[in-house]
Amino acid sequence: MISYNQVFLEMERQLTAAKKTEDEREMREALAAIRSLCEVALGGQSRNDEKVIPKMLTSQPVQPIQSLEAKPMEEEGANGGSIFDF
């Protein structure tokens, strides 16, 4: 496990880089690195204390989909090969 002092030193280095740069992209990268270092430090501590219990995934029963088949309506004397056949 990484010691807190090593994490603090890297955070200070990233903070110094963020303060010195004029480029917004580089500053945001340094700040993102600081955030990641915080997560590493806090996550490493809580992982040891916390037990992870996986949850069982349950699936809902799948209902079959009724397909709509295109069947033309049939009327006596009204159906032909064309839509204009009456």
Secondary structure, DSSP 8 states (H G I E B T S, - for coil): ---HHHHHHHHHHHHHHHHH---HHHHHHHHHHHHHHHHHHHHHHHHHH--------------------------TTT--SSTT--
